[in-house]
Amino acid sequence: MRLLVTGGAGFIGSNFVRFWLANHPQDTVVNLDALTYAGNPENVRGLDPDRHVFVHGDIRDTATVQKAMEGVDVVVHFAAESHVDRSIDGARIFLETNVLGTHTLLEEVKRRGDQIKRFHHISTDEVFGALDLDSDERFSEDTPHDPRSPYSASKAASDHIVRSYFHTHGVPVTISNCSNNYGPYHFPEKLIPLMITNALRDIPLPVYGDGKNVRDWIHVEDHARGIEAVLTKGKVGETYCLGGNAERANLDVVKHILKILGKPESLIQFVEDRKGHDRRYAIDSSKAKAELGWEPKKTFEEGLAETVAWFQANEGWWKPLLKG
Ligand SMILES: NC(=O)c1ccc[n+]([C@@H]2O[C@H](COP(=O)([O-])OP(=O)(O)OC[C@H]3O[C@@H](n4cnc5c(N)ncnc54)[C@H](O)[C@@H]3O)[C@@H](O)[C@H]2O)c1
C-alpha cells in the first residue's frame, strides 16, 4: 500500500511515519510537508529512501497535491498549524492551512474517484470546547463542536468540511479527535518539551495562570496505534475519539518533570494566563475501545520518564530549535 502522509515532518506525523514503516514492511509513505518552523527533516532522518519519499510542498497548492497523490491508496492528513498561542497572535495562516489546505486535499481525493480508499483526518479534542475543572464530564463523538481558540476553530471547520465531503461527495473519510500528545520530536514550544528543555538548562519554567488547567495526555506512539486501528478497522464516515486516560493539571506535569530531573520547584515561574485558556479537556475513548479494540498502553508516568530521557539524550535535536 502507498500512503500519502501530510505534515509527516512534524511531531506526530514523523512519529506516525516511523511507526507505520516499522509495522507495515510492504508499504511506502509519501511524506508531503511544507517544512514550516514546526517541520524538521531531522525528524525523519535515516528512513529507507525506497520506502519513504519526501516531497517538500504545500497542501494549499493544487498542483503539488495532485502530483503527491499519484498512485496513493490512503491519505493520512496531519499537516496543520498547531500552536494555540500562535493562533492568538495571528489566525490567518491557521485558516489558510487548516481549512483551505484540507479542502485542497479533499478536492483531489474526490477527483481521483475510487483510487483513494481512505482519507483520514487528524483532529483534536480542542474542537469540543472546555470542561469545568470540578466536573467529571468527558468529550465523546457525540459532543457538539464548540471551539474557543482560533486554532481549535480552524480544526473544527476542517472537521466539518471533511464530513461534508463524505455526505455530499461520498469521499471515504474517517476522523480522529485526539487529546494532548507528548513524546520524542515534540517541538519545544509546547508544554512538556518546553518545560523539559528549560529545566535541562536551569532556566525558569513559565506556567500559565494558576497552573490548574487540566489536559488529558497521550503518548504519541499510542496515538499512532490508534490511527492504525482507525485505518484498518474503522468505518468510513465515522469519527473516533482517542484519549490517554491521563488527566493531569499542568502544574503537576511540570512538578513531575522537575522531580524526574532532580531540579528544584523554585524554577517554576507563574506567568499571565493565556487568553481564553480552556480549563479542562478529557476524552471518553469507549467507542474506539469497543469498535477498534484500541486503548492506550503506556501510563503517563512511564511515557513521561521515557520522554525526559529522550530529550536528555537528544540535545543535538532540540538545541538548534530554541529561540535566541
Ligand atoms: N500536538 C497535539 O497534541 C495534537 C493533539 C491532537 C491533534 N493534533 C493534530 O495533529 C496534527 C499534527 O500535530 P503536530 O503536533 O504534529 O503539529 P506540528 O506543528 O508539529 O507539525 C505540523 C506539520 O505540518 C507541516 N505543515 C504546516 N503547514 C503546512 C502546509 N501548508 N503544507 C504542508 N505541510 C504543512 C509543518 O511543516 C509540520 O511538519 C495537527 O493536525 C494537529 O491539529 C495535535
Ligand as a Chemical Component Dictionary entry (heavy atoms), coordinates in Angstrom:
data_LIG
# 
_chem_comp.id                   LIG 
_chem_comp.type                 NON-POLYMER 
_chem_comp.pdbx_formal_charge   0 
_chem_comp.three_letter_code    LIG 
# 
loop_
_chem_comp_atom.comp_id 
_chem_comp_atom.atom_id 
_chem_comp_atom.alt_atom_id 
_chem_comp_atom.type_symbol 
_chem_comp_atom.charge 
_chem_comp_atom.model_Cartn_x 
_chem_comp_atom.model_Cartn_y 
_chem_comp_atom.model_Cartn_z 
_chem_comp_atom.pdbx_ordinal 
LIG N1  N1  N 0  0.075  18.008 19.228 1  
LIG C1  C1  C 0  -1.043 17.560 19.776 2  
LIG O1  O1  O 0  -1.107 17.339 20.983 3  
LIG C2  C2  C 0  -2.253 17.275 18.918 4  
LIG C3  C3  C 0  -3.384 16.684 19.502 5  
LIG C4  C4  C 0  -4.464 16.347 18.698 6  
LIG C5  C5  C 0  -4.432 16.601 17.343 7  
LIG N2  N2  N 1  -3.334 17.211 16.791 8  
LIG C6  C6  C 0  -3.317 17.437 15.337 9  
LIG O2  O2  O 0  -2.312 16.569 14.820 10 
LIG C7  C7  C 0  -1.715 17.159 13.668 11 
LIG C8  C8  C 0  -0.204 17.209 13.846 12 
LIG O3  O3  O 0  0.108  17.958 15.016 13 
LIG P1  P1  P 0  1.611  18.179 15.460 14 
LIG O4  O4  O 0  1.603  18.489 16.913 15 
LIG O5  O5  O -1 2.445  17.075 14.961 16 
LIG O6  O6  O 0  1.949  19.510 14.653 17 
LIG P2  P2  P 0  3.349  20.120 14.212 18 
LIG O7  O7  O 0  3.146  21.599 14.246 19 
LIG O8  O8  O 0  4.466  19.520 14.991 20 
LIG O9  O9  O 0  3.520  19.635 12.707 21 
LIG C9  C9  C 0  2.761  20.140 11.650 22 
LIG C10 C10 C 0  3.471  19.774 10.358 23 
LIG O10 O10 O 0  2.668  20.250 9.266  24 
LIG C11 C11 C 0  3.517  20.896 8.339  25 
LIG N3  N3  N 0  2.730  21.920 7.627  26 
LIG C12 C12 C 0  2.212  23.065 8.151  27 
LIG N4  N4  N 0  1.584  23.768 7.185  28 
LIG C13 C13 C 0  1.682  23.028 6.035  29 
LIG C14 C14 C 0  1.233  23.213 4.718  30 
LIG N5  N5  N 0  0.527  24.295 4.376  31 
LIG N6  N6  N 0  1.527  22.266 3.792  32 
LIG C15 C15 C 0  2.236  21.155 4.125  33 
LIG N7  N7  N 0  2.710  20.946 5.372  34 
LIG C16 C16 C 0  2.439  21.861 6.318  35 
LIG C17 C17 C 0  4.637  21.510 9.172  36 
LIG O11 O11 O 0  5.793  21.776 8.391  37 
LIG C18 C18 C 0  4.849  20.416 10.216 38 
LIG O12 O12 O 0  5.781  19.456 9.758  39 
LIG C19 C19 C 0  -2.361 18.530 13.517 40 
LIG O13 O13 O 0  -3.389 18.415 12.559 41 
LIG C20 C20 C 0  -2.931 18.827 14.894 42 
LIG O14 O14 O 0  -4.048 19.666 14.805 43 
LIG C21 C21 C 0  -2.248 17.541 17.555 44 
# 
loop_
_chem_comp_bond.comp_id 
_chem_comp_bond.atom_id_1 
_chem_comp_bond.atom_id_2 
_chem_comp_bond.value_order 
_chem_comp_bond.pdbx_ordinal 
LIG N1  C1  SING 1  
LIG C1  O1  DOUB 2  
LIG C1  C2  SING 3  
LIG C2  C3  SING 4  
LIG C2  C21 DOUB 5  
LIG C3  C4  DOUB 6  
LIG C4  C5  SING 7  
LIG C5  N2  DOUB 8  
LIG N2  C6  SING 9  
LIG N2  C21 SING 10 
LIG C6  O2  SING 11 
LIG C6  C20 SING 12 
LIG O2  C7  SING 13 
LIG C7  C8  SING 14 
LIG C7  C19 SING 15 
LIG C8  O3  SING 16 
LIG O3  P1  SING 17 
LIG P1  O4  DOUB 18 
LIG P1  O5  SING 19 
LIG P1  O6  SING 20 
LIG O6  P2  SING 21 
LIG P2  O7  DOUB 22 
LIG P2  O8  SING 23 
LIG P2  O9  SING 24 
LIG O9  C9  SING 25 
LIG C9  C10 SING 26 
LIG C10 O10 SING 27 
LIG C10 C18 SING 28 
LIG O10 C11 SING 29 
LIG C11 N3  SING 30 
LIG C11 C17 SING 31 
LIG N3  C12 SING 32 
LIG N3  C16 SING 33 
LIG C12 N4  DOUB 34 
LIG N4  C13 SING 35 
LIG C13 C14 SING 36 
LIG C13 C16 DOUB 37 
LIG C14 N5  SING 38 
LIG C14 N6  DOUB 39 
LIG N6  C15 SING 40 
LIG C15 N7  DOUB 41 
LIG N7  C16 SING 42 
LIG C17 O11 SING 43 
LIG C17 C18 SING 44 
LIG C18 O12 SING 45 
LIG C19 O13 SING 46 
LIG C19 C20 SING 47 
LIG C20 O14 SING 48 
# 
